[in-house]
Amino acid sequence: MASSLRTVIVTGGNGGIGWEAVKALYTSDKPYYIFMGSRSASKGKEAKQLLIEECPSAKNTIEVLPLDIDSDESIETAFQQVSSSRGSIDCLVNNAGANYDIAHLKGEMGLRDSFTKAYNTNVAGTHVMTHTFMPLLLKSTDPRLIFVAGLANITRAAENYFPAPKVPAGWPKPNPGFEVISYRASKCALNMLMLDWNYKLQADGVKVWCVGPGMLATNLGGFGKEKAAAMGAGHPSAGGDIIRRVVEGERDADTGKIVIKDGGISPW
């Protein structure tokens, strides 16, 4: 393996911001071997083929990595695949996430389940993923660990609770048609997870960040990217671009912090 070739895993890489992150790395002029994490192997293959068709001049390599971060067995199987294929990784992008708020509003899931399932994926699953792959990351000469934070900033939310709609007085509250509280709360917990990993890995020289891509138009939670765009959500390529820039060293001065797509640092 050439020393300049960087191996990157992007969890949840077959759609949304994850797909855009894989695309940004795939089309970069820097050399990458990219593992595209996907819960469904078939959807991963379709997403890879779409990238190949859209970006015929790209020189980098994509390998589909069947991976469900809700499953310890799936994570361990993915670990074995990456170990056999590459032997080490240079960057883990913890992008895979889930939003069950809309399912609760639709009556498809209870309130408690909407929270516990969000935490299971966004916090516990991400933590187990990071813990399992740490031996491969520590083999890198420039290890990087990224957590995609989502709509998770407490300070900004206190000042402006966008994108949640206005709520009238009285109880019970009407169904707003849009909700992000279990997702948002779990992503705030992910911020703490990033801080903990940053603390634990300082002696190992691992650079750690949260990346806050902002509200982008994806199908997360089944709300629909067209509806999200109508609410002012940006294109998910903005998320892919900031992830690529962090991977490529443009935000090295901001390790241990939440970095956002406009080049700033998110206030706590």
Secondary structure, 3 states (H helix, E strand, C coil): CCCCCEEEEECCCCCHHHHHHHHHHHCCCCCEEEEEEECCHHHHHHHHHHHHHHCCCCCCEEEEEECCCCCHHHHHHHHHHHHHHCCCCCEEEECCCCCCHHHHHCCCCCHHHHHHHHHHHHHHHHHHHHHHHHHHHCCCCCCEEEEECCCCCHHHHHHCCCCCCCCCCCCCCCCCCCCCHHHHHHHHHHHHHHHHHHHHCHHHCCEEEEEECCCECCCHHHCCHHHHHHCCCECCHHHHHHHHHHHCCCCHHHCCCEEECCCCECCC
